[in-house]
Each structure stands twice: as C-alpha cells, then as structure tokens.
Amino acid sequence: MKNCIFESQNIKDYPRILIDINLKIINLTSKLRITNLTQAEILNNLIIDAIQDIKGKNIIKLDLKYLDDAPTSCFIICEGDSTTQIRAISESIKRKVRDTLNVHPNHVEGLASCKWVLVDYFDTIVHVFYPESREHYGLEELWSDARVTTYNNL
C-alpha cells in the first residue's frame, strides 16, 4: 500500500485511524456551525458593536437585499445626542472594522457638520444621524418594505 494516506502500514490500525479521522471531522463541522457567518454578517455585527461602544441610540438594521431597487444590501441606522458623539460613533466604526477585518470604508461623508454621517462599506451603508436629521430624512419610512432588526440601547 504505497499510496496510503495513513502512517501505519498495519491493517489492524485502520479502524482506530478511521475513528480518529471521523472525530476530527465531527469536531470541525461543529465549529463551523458555530462560526458560520458570512463576511457581511461579521461586518454588520462589528458595526453594531462599534455603535454600542459609543452609546449610539435607536440602532436598526434594514435588510435590503431582497428589494429590487435597493442601492445596497443593508442600511444600519443610529443616532447620537451631539455632533461630538456622532463623530465618535463614525470613528469607532471605522477603527473597529479596520482593526478586526482590515477593511476600510469606500466613502465617508458628513464629518464636516456631523448632522448626518454616512460610512459606506459597499454592501453595508451606515447612517449616523442627529435625531432631527433622522426624522427629517425618514430613511426607515422610505425603505419600510425592508426587513428590520432593532437593537437595544446600552
């Protein structure tokens, strides 16, 4: 048996080796089930964590991937109580995603006034609003047919 994948050439060792391989496969598949998140889900979870780290409020995720006319797959929307907090939230998002996934946003807009900061990660666009700006633009109403996930304020 020259091309045997087992180290042992003794046929009596094969059942033990097969059991060992099966246990390794079972262990690997159970780990994969636990961490079987897509890259988009990992990105979105990191963004939510970064917002909650800075005490962002009224966090929602709009799942747009099933809508034909959607500009992206997901909007994450939150708000801050001040322009300082809005800037801190957007910086926290950029830092956490960069440090964890080594991913940089495609575009960031609105840092000059910090009434509405947009952080664009292609498939996920984050909107960090001042409360009055959020109400004025009404993205939740505009995309009301999206699947909505609401997150707790911390």
DSSP file (Angstrom, degrees, kcal/mol; ACC not computed):
  #  RESIDUE AA STRUCTURE BP1 BP2  ACC     N-H-->O    O-->H-N    N-H-->O    O-->H-N    TCO  KAPPA ALPHA  PHI   PSI    X-CA   Y-CA   Z-CA
    1    1 A M    >         0   0    0      0, 0.0     3,-1.0     0, 0.0     0, 0.0   0.000 360.0 360.0 360.0  73.3    0.0    0.0    0.0
    2    2 A K  T 3   +     0   0    0      1,-0.2     7,-0.0     3,-0.0     0, 0.0   0.852 360.0  47.1 -69.1 -36.9    2.5    2.6   -1.2
    3    3 A N  T 3  S+     0   0    0      2,-0.0    -1,-0.2     0, 0.0     2,-0.2   0.056  79.3 140.0 -96.4  25.3   -0.1    5.5   -1.6
    4    4 A C    <   -     0   0    0     -3,-1.0     5,-0.0     1,-0.1     0, 0.0  -0.475  47.5-149.3 -71.6 136.6   -1.8    5.0    1.7
    5    5 A I  S    S+     0   0    0     -2,-0.2     2,-0.3     2,-0.0    -1,-0.1   0.586  74.3  88.3 -81.8  -9.8   -2.7    8.2    3.5
    6    6 A F  S    S-     0   0    0      2,-0.2    -2,-0.1     1,-0.1     8,-0.0  -0.631  74.5-139.5 -89.2 147.2   -2.2    6.6    6.9
    7    7 A E  S    S+     0   0    0     -2,-0.3     2,-0.3     2,-0.0    -1,-0.1   0.864  84.4  75.1 -70.8 -35.8    1.1    6.5    8.6
    8    8 A S        -     0   0    0      1,-0.1    -2,-0.2     2,-0.1     9,-0.0  -0.564  59.2-165.0 -82.2 139.7    0.6    2.9    9.8
    9    9 A Q        +     0   0    0     -2,-0.3     2,-0.6     4,-0.0    -1,-0.1   0.419  62.2 105.0 -97.1  -1.5    1.0    0.1    7.3
   10   10 A N    >   -     0   0    0      1,-0.1     3,-1.7     2,-0.0     4,-0.4  -0.713  64.2-150.2 -86.2 120.7   -0.6   -2.3    9.7
   11   11 A I  G >  S+     0   0    0     -2,-0.6     3,-0.9     1,-0.3    -1,-0.1   0.750  93.8  67.1 -62.6 -24.6   -4.2   -3.1    8.6
   12   12 A K  G 3  S+     0   0    0      1,-0.2     4,-0.4     2,-0.1    -1,-0.3   0.747  95.7  57.3 -67.9 -22.5   -5.2   -3.6   12.3
   13   13 A D  G <> S+     0   0    0     -3,-1.7     4,-2.3     1,-0.2    -1,-0.2   0.645  83.8  85.9 -81.5 -15.4   -4.6    0.1   12.9
   14   14 A Y  H <> S+     0   0    0     -3,-0.9     4,-3.0    -4,-0.4     5,-0.2   0.885  84.6  51.5 -59.4 -45.2   -7.1    1.3   10.3
   15   15 A P  H  > S+     0   0    0      0, 0.0     4,-2.3     0, 0.0    -1,-0.2   0.925 112.6  47.2 -59.1 -41.7  -10.3    1.2   12.4
   16   16 A R  H  > S+     0   0    0     -4,-0.4     4,-2.2     2,-0.2    -2,-0.2   0.911 113.6  48.3 -63.6 -41.6   -8.6    3.3   15.1
   17   17 A I  H  X S+     0   0    0     -4,-2.3     4,-2.5     2,-0.2    -1,-0.2   0.906 110.9  50.2 -66.3 -42.3   -7.3    5.7   12.5
   18   18 A L  H  X S+     0   0    0     -4,-3.0     4,-2.6     2,-0.2    -2,-0.2   0.894 110.2  50.1 -63.9 -40.0  -10.8    6.0   10.8
   19   19 A I  H  X S+     0   0    0     -4,-2.3     4,-2.4    -5,-0.2    -1,-0.2   0.921 110.7  50.2 -62.3 -43.4  -12.4    6.7   14.2
   20   20 A D  H  X S+     0   0    0     -4,-2.2     4,-1.9     2,-0.2    -2,-0.2   0.912 111.5  47.7 -61.2 -44.3   -9.8    9.4   14.8
   21   21 A I  H  X S+     0   0    0     -4,-2.5     4,-2.4     2,-0.2    -2,-0.2   0.917 111.4  50.9 -63.5 -44.2  -10.5   11.0   11.4
   22   22 A N  H  X S+     0   0    0     -4,-2.6     4,-2.6     1,-0.2    -2,-0.2   0.900 109.0  51.1 -61.7 -40.9  -14.2   10.9   12.0
   23   23 A L  H  X S+     0   0    0     -4,-2.4     4,-2.4     1,-0.2    -1,-0.2   0.897 110.3  49.5 -63.2 -39.7  -13.9   12.5   15.4
   24   24 A K  H  X S+     0   0    0     -4,-1.9     4,-2.4     2,-0.2    -2,-0.2   0.899 111.4  49.0 -65.1 -40.8  -11.8   15.3   13.8
   25   25 A I  H  X S+     0   0    0     -4,-2.4     4,-2.7     2,-0.2     5,-0.2   0.924 111.7  48.7 -64.9 -44.4  -14.4   15.8   11.1
   26   26 A I  H  X S+     0   0    0     -4,-2.6     4,-2.0     1,-0.2    -2,-0.2   0.919 112.3  49.0 -61.1 -43.8  -17.2   16.0   13.6
   27   27 A N  H  X S+     0   0    0     -4,-2.4     4,-1.7     1,-0.2    -2,-0.2   0.914 112.5  48.0 -62.0 -43.9  -15.2   18.4   15.7
   28   28 A L  H  X S+     0   0    0     -4,-2.4     4,-2.2     1,-0.2    -2,-0.2   0.918 111.3  48.9 -64.5 -45.4  -14.5   20.6   12.7
   29   29 A T  H  X S+     0   0    0     -4,-2.7     4,-1.8     1,-0.2    -1,-0.2   0.857 109.1  53.0 -67.0 -33.5  -18.1   20.7   11.4
   30   30 A S  H  X S+     0   0    0     -4,-2.0     4,-1.3    -5,-0.2    -1,-0.2   0.888 109.8  48.9 -68.0 -36.4  -19.4   21.6   14.9
   31   31 A K  H  X S+     0   0    0     -4,-1.7     4,-1.8     1,-0.2    -2,-0.2   0.896 108.9  53.4 -66.3 -39.4  -17.0   24.5   15.0
   32   32 A L  H  < S+     0   0    0     -4,-2.2    -2,-0.2     1,-0.2    -1,-0.2   0.869 104.9  54.5 -64.8 -36.5  -18.1   25.6   11.5
   33   33 A R  H >< S+     0   0    0     -4,-1.8     3,-0.7     1,-0.2    -1,-0.2   0.881 108.5  49.2 -63.9 -37.1  -21.8   25.6   12.5
   34   34 A I  H 3< S+     0   0    0     -4,-1.3    -1,-0.2     1,-0.2    -2,-0.2   0.888 122.5  31.7 -69.3 -39.0  -21.0   28.0   15.4
   35   35 A T  T 3< S+     0   0    0     -4,-1.8     2,-2.2    -5,-0.1    -1,-0.2   0.049  78.5 128.4-108.8  25.2  -19.0   30.4   13.3
   36   36 A N    <   +     0   0    0     -3,-0.7     2,-0.4    -4,-0.2    -1,-0.1  -0.355  33.8 137.4 -83.0  60.8  -20.8   30.0   10.0
   37   37 A L        -     0   0    0     -2,-2.2     2,-0.1     1,-0.0    -2,-0.0  -0.821  53.5-120.7-103.1 145.2  -21.4   33.7    9.5
   38   38 A T     >  -     0   0    0     -2,-0.4     4,-2.2     1,-0.1     5,-0.2  -0.365  29.3-108.6 -74.8 164.7  -21.0   35.4    6.2
   39   39 A Q  H  > S+     0   0    0      1,-0.2     4,-2.6     2,-0.2     5,-0.2   0.870 121.4  55.1 -62.4 -35.7  -18.4   38.2    5.9
   40   40 A A  H  > S+     0   0    0      2,-0.2     4,-2.8     1,-0.2    -1,-0.2   0.906 107.8  48.6 -63.7 -41.4  -21.3   40.7    5.6
   41   41 A E  H  > S+     0   0    0      2,-0.2     4,-2.5     1,-0.2    -2,-0.2   0.893 111.4  49.7 -66.0 -39.4  -22.8   39.4    8.8
   42   42 A I  H  X S+     0   0    0     -4,-2.2     4,-2.3     2,-0.2    -2,-0.2   0.937 112.3  48.2 -63.5 -45.7  -19.5   39.7   10.6
   43   43 A L  H  X S+     0   0    0     -4,-2.6     4,-2.3     1,-0.2    -2,-0.2   0.937 112.3  48.5 -58.1 -48.7  -19.1   43.3    9.3
   44   44 A N  H  X S+     0   0    0     -4,-2.8     4,-2.4     1,-0.2    -1,-0.2   0.895 110.8  50.5 -61.9 -41.1  -22.6   44.2   10.4
   45   45 A N  H  X S+     0   0    0     -4,-2.5     4,-2.4     1,-0.2    -1,-0.2   0.896 110.3  50.1 -64.3 -39.8  -22.1   42.7   13.8
   46   46 A L  H  X S+     0   0    0     -4,-2.3     4,-2.6     2,-0.2    -2,-0.2   0.906 110.3  50.3 -63.5 -41.3  -18.8   44.7   14.2
   47   47 A I  H  X S+     0   0    0     -4,-2.3     4,-2.2     2,-0.2    -2,-0.2   0.927 110.6  48.8 -63.0 -45.7  -20.6   47.9   13.1
   48   48 A I  H  X S+     0   0    0     -4,-2.4     4,-2.6     1,-0.2    -2,-0.2   0.923 112.2  49.3 -60.4 -44.9  -23.4   47.3   15.7
   49   49 A D  H  X S+     0   0    0     -4,-2.4     4,-2.2     1,-0.2    -2,-0.2   0.915 109.9  51.3 -60.0 -43.7  -20.8   46.7   18.4
   50   50 A A  H  X S+     0   0    0     -4,-2.6     4,-0.9     2,-0.2    -1,-0.2   0.878 111.0  48.1 -63.5 -37.8  -18.8   49.8   17.5
   51   51 A I  H ><>S+     0   0    0     -4,-2.2     5,-2.6     1,-0.2     3,-0.8   0.935 112.4  48.1 -66.4 -46.2  -22.0   51.9   17.7
   52   52 A Q  H ><5S+     0   0    0     -4,-2.6     3,-1.4     1,-0.2    -2,-0.2   0.816 102.0  64.7 -66.0 -30.2  -23.0   50.4   21.1
   53   53 A D  H 3<5S+     0   0    0     -4,-2.2    -1,-0.2     1,-0.3    -2,-0.2   0.839 108.9  40.0 -58.6 -33.0  -19.4   51.0   22.4
   54   54 A I  T <<5S-     0   0    0     -4,-0.9    -1,-0.3    -3,-0.8    -2,-0.2   0.190 120.8-108.8-103.1  14.2  -20.1   54.8   22.0
   55   55 A K  T < 5 -     0   0    0     -3,-1.4    -3,-0.2     1,-0.2    -2,-0.1   0.840  50.2-179.6  62.8  37.0  -23.7   54.5   23.3
   56   56 A G      < -     0   0    0     -5,-2.6    98,-0.5    -6,-0.1     2,-0.3  -0.363  17.6-135.7 -62.1 150.5  -25.3   55.2   19.9
   57   57 A K  E     +A   79   0A   0     22,-3.0    22,-1.9     1,-0.2    -1,-0.1  -0.706  65.3  15.0-114.4 160.3  -29.1   55.1   20.2
   58   58 A N  E    S-     0   0A   0     -2,-0.3     2,-0.4    20,-0.2    -1,-0.2   0.895  75.2-171.7  48.5  55.3  -32.1   53.7   18.3
   59   59 A I  E     +     0   0A   0     92,-0.5    92,-2.6    -3,-0.2     2,-0.3  -0.629  10.1 168.9 -83.0 129.1  -30.0   51.3   16.3
   60   60 A I  E     -AB  77 150A   0     17,-2.6    17,-2.7    -2,-0.4     2,-0.5  -0.974  25.1-147.4-135.5 154.4  -31.7   49.5   13.5
   61   61 A K  E     -AB  76 149A   0     88,-2.6    88,-2.2    -2,-0.3     2,-0.7  -0.991   9.8-157.4-119.3 125.9  -30.6   47.3   10.5
   62   62 A L  E     -AB  75 148A   0     13,-3.2    13,-2.1    -2,-0.5     2,-0.9  -0.917   9.0-149.4-103.3 114.6  -32.6   47.4    7.3
   63   63 A D  E     +AB  74 147A   0     84,-3.3    84,-1.7    -2,-0.7     3,-0.2  -0.752  26.7 165.6 -85.3 108.2  -32.1   44.3    5.3
   64   64 A L    >   +     0   0    0      9,-2.5     3,-2.3    -2,-0.9     6,-0.3   0.414  42.5 103.3-103.4  -1.1  -32.5   45.5    1.7
   65   65 A K  T 3  S+     0   0    0      8,-1.2    -1,-0.2     1,-0.3     9,-0.1   0.681  80.7  52.6 -65.1 -16.2  -31.0   42.5   -0.2
   66   66 A Y  T 3  S+     0   0    0     -3,-0.2     2,-0.4     7,-0.2    -1,-0.3   0.406  89.9  94.7 -96.6   2.4  -34.4   41.2   -1.2
   67   67 A L    X   -     0   0    0     -3,-2.3     3,-1.0     1,-0.1    -3,-0.0  -0.810  68.0-145.7 -97.9 133.2  -35.6   44.5   -2.7
   68   68 A D  T 3  S+     0   0    0     -2,-0.4    -1,-0.1     1,-0.2    -4,-0.0   0.862  95.3  40.6 -65.4 -38.0  -35.1   45.0   -6.4
   69   69 A D  T 3  S+     0   0    0      2,-0.0    -1,-0.2    -5,-0.0    -5,-0.0   0.208  82.7 130.3-100.4  16.0  -34.4   48.8   -6.4
   70   70 A A    <   -     0   0    0     -3,-1.0     3,-0.0    -6,-0.3    73,-0.0  -0.455  53.2-145.2 -74.9 140.9  -32.2   48.9   -3.3
   71   71 A P  S    S+     0   0    0      0, 0.0     2,-0.3     0, 0.0    -1,-0.1   0.622  81.4   3.0 -78.5 -12.2  -28.8   50.7   -3.6
   72   72 A T  S    S-     0   0    0     -8,-0.1    51,-0.2     1,-0.1    52,-0.1  -0.910  76.2-104.3-158.1 177.7  -27.1   48.3   -1.2
   73   73 A S  S    S+     0   0    0     50,-0.7    -9,-2.5    -2,-0.3    -8,-1.2   0.769  96.5  15.6 -84.6 -27.3  -27.8   45.1    0.8
   74   74 A C  E     -Ac  63 124A   0     49,-1.5    51,-2.6   -11,-0.2     2,-0.4  -0.993  52.1-160.5-153.8 137.5  -28.0   46.7    4.2
   75   75 A F  E     -Ac  62 125A   0    -13,-2.1   -13,-3.2    -2,-0.3     2,-0.5  -0.969   9.8-164.2-110.2 135.2  -28.5   50.0    6.0
   76   76 A I  E     -Ac  61 126A   0     49,-2.2    51,-3.1    -2,-0.4     2,-0.4  -0.992  15.4-172.1-114.9 125.1  -27.5   50.3    9.6
   77   77 A I  E     +Ac  60 127A   0    -17,-2.7   -17,-2.6    -2,-0.5     2,-0.3  -0.942  15.2 146.4-123.1 135.9  -29.1   53.5   11.1
   78   78 A C  E     - c   0 128A   0     49,-2.3    51,-2.7    -2,-0.4     2,-0.3  -0.907  27.8-134.9-150.7 179.6  -28.4   55.0   14.5
   79   79 A E  E     -Ac  57 129A   0    -22,-1.9   -22,-3.0    -2,-0.3     2,-0.3  -0.979   3.8-151.6-143.1 157.9  -28.3   58.4   16.2
   80   80 A G        -     0   0    0     49,-2.3   -24,-0.1    -2,-0.3   -25,-0.1  -0.878  22.5-128.6-124.0 159.0  -26.2   60.3   18.6
   81   81 A D  S    S+     0   0    0     -2,-0.3     2,-0.3    49,-0.1    49,-0.1   0.639  89.0  19.9 -83.0 -15.2  -27.1   63.1   21.0
   82   82 A S  S  > S-     0   0    0      1,-0.1     4,-2.4    48,-0.0     5,-0.2  -0.953  79.1-108.9-148.0 164.6  -24.4   65.5   19.9
   83   83 A T  H  > S+     0   0    0     -2,-0.3     4,-2.3     1,-0.2     5,-0.2   0.853 120.1  56.2 -65.0 -32.5  -22.1   66.2   16.9
   84   84 A T  H  > S+     0   0    0      2,-0.2     4,-2.2     1,-0.2    -1,-0.2   0.923 109.2  44.9 -63.4 -44.3  -19.2   65.0   19.1
   85   85 A Q  H  > S+     0   0    0      2,-0.2     4,-2.7     1,-0.2    -2,-0.2   0.890 111.1  53.6 -67.4 -38.9  -20.9   61.7   19.8
   86   86 A I  H  X S+     0   0    0     -4,-2.4     4,-2.2     2,-0.2    -2,-0.2   0.920 111.0  46.1 -62.0 -43.6  -21.9   61.3   16.1
   87   87 A R  H  X S+     0   0    0     -4,-2.3     4,-2.4     1,-0.2    -1,-0.2   0.916 112.5  51.0 -63.4 -43.1  -18.2   61.8   15.1
   88   88 A A  H  X S+     0   0    0     -4,-2.2     4,-2.4     2,-0.2    -2,-0.2   0.885 109.4  50.7 -63.5 -39.3  -17.1   59.4   17.8
   89   89 A I  H  X S+     0   0    0     -4,-2.7     4,-2.3     2,-0.2    -1,-0.2   0.946 111.8  46.3 -62.8 -48.7  -19.5   56.7   16.6
   90   90 A S  H  X S+     0   0    0     -4,-2.2     4,-2.1     1,-0.2    -2,-0.2   0.888 114.4  48.0 -64.4 -37.6  -18.4   57.0   13.0
   91   91 A E  H  X S+     0   0    0     -4,-2.4     4,-2.5     2,-0.2    -1,-0.2   0.880 110.1  52.8 -68.1 -37.8  -14.7   56.9   14.1
   92   92 A S  H  X S+     0   0    0     -4,-2.4     4,-2.6    -5,-0.2     5,-0.2   0.899 109.2  49.6 -63.3 -41.2  -15.4   53.9   16.3
   93   93 A I  H  X S+     0   0    0     -4,-2.3     4,-2.3     2,-0.2     5,-0.3   0.954 112.9  45.8 -61.9 -51.1  -17.0   52.1   13.3
   94   94 A K  H  X S+     0   0    0     -4,-2.1     4,-2.2     1,-0.2    -2,-0.2   0.914 115.7  46.5 -60.5 -43.8  -14.0   52.8   11.0
   95   95 A R  H  X S+     0   0    0     -4,-2.5     4,-3.0     2,-0.2     5,-0.2   0.929 113.3  47.0 -65.5 -47.0  -11.5   51.8   13.7
   96   96 A K  H  X S+     0   0    0     -4,-2.6     4,-2.0     2,-0.2     5,-0.3   0.909 115.4  44.9 -65.5 -42.2  -13.2   48.6   14.8
   97   97 A V  H  X>S+     0   0    0     -4,-2.3     4,-2.5    -5,-0.2     6,-1.0   0.908 116.0  47.5 -68.4 -41.5  -13.7   47.4   11.2
   98   98 A R  H  X5S+     0   0    0     -4,-2.2     4,-1.3    -5,-0.3    -2,-0.2   0.938 115.2  44.6 -63.6 -46.9  -10.2   48.3   10.1
   99   99 A D  H  <5S+     0   0    0     -4,-3.0    -2,-0.2    -5,-0.2    -1,-0.2   0.828 123.5  35.0 -69.5 -31.6   -8.6   46.7   13.2
  100  100 A T  H  <5S+     0   0    0     -4,-2.0    -2,-0.2    -5,-0.2    -3,-0.2   0.902 136.3  15.2 -90.0 -46.0  -10.6   43.5   13.0
  101  101 A L  H  <5S-     0   0    0     -4,-2.5    -3,-0.2    -5,-0.3    -2,-0.2   0.487  90.7-125.0-109.3  -5.8  -11.2   42.9    9.3
  102  102 A N     << +     0   0    0     -4,-1.3     2,-0.4    -5,-0.7    -4,-0.2   0.902  65.0 140.2  56.7  42.2   -8.6   45.2    7.7
  103  103 A V        -     0   0    0     -6,-1.0    -1,-0.2    -9,-0.1    -2,-0.2  -0.956  37.6-159.6-118.4 133.9  -11.4   46.7    5.7
  104  104 A H        -     0   0    0     -2,-0.4    -9,-0.0    -3,-0.1   -10,-0.0  -0.848  29.6-100.2-110.0 148.2  -11.6   50.5    5.0
  105  105 A P        -     0   0    0      0, 0.0    16,-0.2     0, 0.0     3,-0.1  -0.344  18.8-136.4 -65.9 148.1  -14.8   52.3    4.0
  106  106 A N  S    S-     0   0    0     14,-2.8     2,-0.3     1,-0.3    15,-0.2   0.865  85.6  -2.9 -67.1 -37.3  -15.3   53.1    0.4
  107  107 A H  E     -D  120   0A   0     13,-1.1    13,-3.1     2,-0.0     2,-0.4  -0.989  56.5-162.4-157.7 143.6  -16.5   56.6    1.3
  108  108 A V  E     +D  119   0A   0     -2,-0.3     2,-0.4    11,-0.2    11,-0.2  -1.000  19.3 177.1-129.5 133.7  -17.3   58.7    4.4
  109  109 A E  E     +D  118   0A   0      9,-2.4     9,-2.8    -2,-0.4    -2,-0.0  -0.986  50.2  36.3-138.6 146.1  -19.4   61.8    4.1
  110  110 A G     >  +     0   0    0     -2,-0.4     4,-2.5     7,-0.2     3,-0.4   0.495  63.6 125.4  99.1   5.5  -20.8   64.4    6.5
  111  111 A L  T  4  +     0   0    0      1,-0.2     6,-0.1     2,-0.2   -24,-0.1   0.737  65.5  68.4 -69.7 -20.5  -18.0   64.7    9.0
  112  112 A A  T  4 S+     0   0    0      1,-0.2    -1,-0.2     2,-0.0     5,-0.1   0.925 120.5  14.1 -64.3 -44.7  -17.8   68.4    8.5
  113  113 A S  T  4 S-     0   0    0     -3,-0.4    -2,-0.2     3,-0.1    -1,-0.2   0.711  86.0-149.2-103.6 -24.8  -21.2   69.1   10.1
  114  114 A C     <  +     0   0    0     -4,-2.5     3,-0.2     2,-0.2   -28,-0.2   0.797  64.0 116.0  56.9  33.1  -21.9   65.8   11.9
  115  115 A K  S    S+     0   0    0     -5,-0.3    15,-2.5     1,-0.3     2,-0.3   0.692  92.6   7.2 -93.0 -26.5  -25.6   66.1   11.5
  116  116 A W  E    S- E   0 129A   0     -6,-0.4     2,-0.5    13,-0.2    -1,-0.3  -0.802  73.8-170.9-155.3 108.6  -25.7   63.0    9.2
  117  117 A V  E     - E   0 128A   0     11,-2.9    11,-3.1    -2,-0.3     2,-0.5  -0.901   5.8-161.3-106.4 130.3  -22.5   60.9    8.7
  118  118 A L  E     -DE 109 127A   0     -9,-2.8    -9,-2.4    -2,-0.5     2,-0.5  -0.944   5.0-170.2-112.2 127.5  -22.6   58.2    6.1
  119  119 A V  E     -DE 108 126A   0      7,-2.5     7,-3.1    -2,-0.5     2,-0.6  -0.972  13.2-155.8-119.2 115.3  -20.0   55.4    6.2
  120  120 A D  E     +DE 107 125A   0    -13,-3.1   -14,-2.8    -2,-0.5   -13,-1.1  -0.825  26.9 166.2-103.3 115.7  -20.1   53.3    3.0
  121  121 A Y  E >   - E   0 124A   0      3,-2.9     2,-1.8    -2,-0.6     3,-0.5  -0.191  54.2-116.5-112.4  37.4  -18.8   49.7    3.0
  122  122 A F  T 3  S+     0   0    0      1,-0.3   -49,-0.2   -15,-0.1    -1,-0.1  -0.456 108.8  34.6  64.6 -81.7  -20.4   48.8   -0.4
  123  123 A D  T 3  S+     0   0    0     -2,-1.8   -49,-1.5   -51,-0.2   -50,-0.7   0.706 125.8  44.5 -76.8 -18.6  -22.9   46.1    0.8
  124  124 A T  E <   -cE  74 121A   0     -3,-0.5    -3,-2.9   -51,-0.2     2,-0.5  -0.993  66.8-170.2-127.3 127.8  -23.5   47.9    4.1
  125  125 A I  E     -cE  75 120A   0    -51,-2.6   -49,-2.2    -2,-0.4     2,-0.4  -0.978  11.4-152.2-117.7 127.3  -24.1   51.6    4.4
  126  126 A V  E     -cE  76 119A   0     -7,-3.1    -7,-2.5    -2,-0.5     2,-0.5  -0.837   5.7-164.5-101.8 132.7  -24.1   53.1    7.9
  127  127 A H  E     -cE  77 118A   0    -51,-3.1   -49,-2.3    -2,-0.4     2,-0.6  -0.971   2.7-171.6-117.2 117.1  -26.1   56.3    8.7
  128  128 A V  E     -cE  78 117A   0    -11,-3.1   -11,-2.9    -2,-0.5     2,-0.3  -0.938  20.8-172.1-110.6 112.3  -25.2   58.1   11.9
  129  129 A F  E     -cE  79 116A   0    -51,-2.7   -49,-2.3    -2,-0.6   -13,-0.2  -0.689  33.7-127.3-109.5 153.2  -27.8   60.8   12.5
  130  130 A Y    >>  -     0   0    0    -15,-2.5     4,-2.3    -2,-0.3     3,-0.7  -0.785  47.6-110.8 -79.3 140.6  -28.5   63.7   14.7
  131  131 A P  H 3> S+     0   0    0      0, 0.0     4,-2.1     0, 0.0     5,-0.2   0.846 116.3  48.3 -50.7 -42.7  -32.1   63.0   15.9
  132  132 A E  H 3> S+     0   0    0      1,-0.2     4,-2.3     2,-0.2     5,-0.1   0.879 111.9  49.8 -66.9 -36.5  -33.7   65.9   14.0
  133  133 A S  H <> S+     0   0    0     -3,-0.7     4,-2.5     2,-0.2     5,-0.3   0.894 108.8  52.7 -67.6 -39.2  -31.9   64.9   10.8
  134  134 A R  H  X S+     0   0    0     -4,-2.3     4,-2.0     1,-0.2     5,-0.4   0.926 111.8  45.3 -61.5 -44.5  -33.0   61.3   11.1
  135  135 A E  H  < S+     0   0    0     -4,-2.1    -1,-0.2    -5,-0.2    -2,-0.2   0.907 112.3  52.3 -65.5 -41.5  -36.6   62.4   11.4
  136  136 A H  H  < S+     0   0    0     -4,-2.3    -2,-0.2     1,-0.2    -1,-0.2   0.917 115.6  38.1 -62.6 -45.7  -36.3   64.8    8.5
  137  137 A Y  H  < S-     0   0    0     -4,-2.5    -1,-0.2    -5,-0.1    -2,-0.2   0.783  87.2-160.6 -82.5 -26.9  -34.9   62.3    6.0
  138  138 A G     X  +     0   0    0     -4,-2.0     4,-2.3    -5,-0.3     3,-0.4   0.863  21.5 168.1  55.0  48.4  -37.0   59.4    7.2
  139  139 A L  H  > S+     0   0    0     -5,-0.4     4,-2.3     1,-0.2    -1,-0.1   0.859  74.6  58.5 -61.7 -34.6  -35.0   56.5    5.8
  140  140 A E  H  4 S+     0   0    0      1,-0.2    -1,-0.2     2,-0.2     6,-0.2   0.893 110.5  42.4 -61.9 -38.8  -37.0   54.0    7.8
  141  141 A E  H >4 S+     0   0    0     -3,-0.4     3,-1.3     1,-0.2    -2,-0.2   0.878 111.8  54.5 -73.8 -38.3  -40.2   55.2    6.1
  142  142 A L  H 3< S+     0   0    0     -4,-2.3    -2,-0.2     1,-0.3     3,-0.2   0.877 120.3  32.1 -62.6 -37.9  -38.6   55.4    2.7
  143  143 A W  T >< S+     0   0    0     -4,-2.3     3,-1.9    -5,-0.2    -1,-0.3  -0.243  77.8 138.1-111.8  42.1  -37.4   51.7    2.9
  144  144 A S  T <   +     0   0    0     -3,-1.3    -1,-0.2     1,-0.3    -2,-0.1   0.651  64.3  64.5 -66.3 -16.0  -40.3   50.5    5.0
  145  145 A D  T 3  S+     0   0    0     -3,-0.2    -1,-0.3    -4,-0.1     2,-0.1   0.417  83.7 101.6 -87.4   3.5  -40.6   47.3    3.0
  146  146 A A  S <  S-     0   0    0     -3,-1.9     2,-0.4    -6,-0.2   -82,-0.2  -0.436  87.1 -98.7 -79.8 159.3  -37.1   46.1    4.2
  147  147 A R  E     -B   63   0A   0    -84,-1.7   -84,-3.3    -2,-0.1     2,-0.4  -0.683  44.5-148.9 -77.3 129.1  -36.7   43.6    6.9
  148  148 A V  E     -B   62   0A   0     -2,-0.4     2,-0.4   -86,-0.2   -86,-0.2  -0.864  18.3-173.8-110.9 133.2  -36.0   45.5   10.1
  149  149 A T  E     -B   61   0A   0    -88,-2.2   -88,-2.6    -2,-0.4     2,-0.4  -0.996  13.5-155.8-120.4 127.2  -33.8   44.4   13.1
  150  150 A T  E     -B   60   0A   0     -2,-0.4     2,-0.3   -90,-0.2   -90,-0.2  -0.840   5.0-155.7-105.0 139.9  -33.9   46.6   16.2
  151  151 A Y        -     0   0    0    -92,-2.6   -92,-0.5    -2,-0.4     2,-0.1  -0.864  22.3-105.5-116.2 148.9  -31.0   46.6   18.7
  152  152 A N        -     0   0    0     -2,-0.3     2,-0.3   -94,-0.1    -1,-0.0  -0.386  28.3-118.8 -71.5 144.5  -31.1   47.6   22.3
  153  153 A N              0   0    0      1,-0.1   -96,-0.1    -2,-0.1    -1,-0.1  -0.658 360.0 360.0 -75.3 138.3  -29.7   50.9   23.6
  154  154 A L              0   0    0    -98,-0.5    -1,-0.1    -2,-0.3   -97,-0.1   0.417 360.0 360.0-102.2 360.0  -26.9   50.2   26.0
